[in-house]
Amino acid sequence: MSDTVVVAGTFLISYGLILAYTVYLHIRRKRAES
Amino acid sequence: MTRVRVLLALAGAAVAVGLWLALTAPPDALQGEYSRLLGIHPPAMWLAFLAFGVTAFGSIMWLIKKTNRWDRLAAASVEIGVIFTAIGLFTGMVWGQAVWGSPWDWQDPRLMSTAVMFFVYLGYIALRNAIDDPQVRARRSAILGAIAVVQVPLVYFSVNLFRTLHQTQSIRPDGSTMPDEMLVAMLVNMAAFTLLYIALMAARLDVASAEADAPPESAVAGDAVRPPRLSEVEDV
């Protein structure tokens, strides 16, 4: 696997985790409000 | 809610600028493309340190004031700190594999102290989930939050205090050891991650207040069962 792919994948997974947490907070808030 | 959306949009834009700078900075002569991880690895750990510092502050304030807002602040900050410690560990392992030839060294003080810090704060979250009484939960987690922060300087200075594979700090009082493009990319990402922390904290605190205002959950099977009171027991 090329270095570029590994580095790009590392950024993608890291930002994906942050995005997933943001979505999780949104769902939790909607559930609390309903 | 609008405030949270604006903050998240601003943080998203700042992170996009930081990512662009990290991906367009010239690669390092020795580390090649892996030097771009400077745009995420140190900023993620900076954010984790900041988050755990805020947790300690909230914990100490709860111990002094005993008001719910400080408990919520501490609990919200821990979640974000744990996520960014996980990102710091993951990006560090990828970088370690490329530069050291191994993602992990069980005898390395920096790696091990970071891992211990990660698990201690995971334990903080587990502790909160294990206690139903809000006052008991707040008191016990405040004590842990105030004590656990000693790990932050220990992790940060571990590269100076012990022999370790990990390099020492790149930014020192006498200047930086990095080329300007890399330094700018790292500093912009640190600022962007700080903004991201503020946005995530606002979102997490919104969740906490929405959950506090929510009516109690509907009854479930077993709720009606209670132990007998002595006054209700008749001798037969």
Interface residues (C-beta under 8 A of the other chain):
Chain A: D3 T4 V6 V7 T10 F11 I13 S14 Y15 L17 I18 Y21 T22 L25 H26 R28 R29 A32 E33
Chain B: L8 V15 L19 A22 L23 G32 E33 Y34 R36 L37 G39 I40 A44 E79 I80 I83 A86 I87 F90 T91 V94 A98 L196 L200 A203 R204 D206 V207 A210 E211 D213 A214
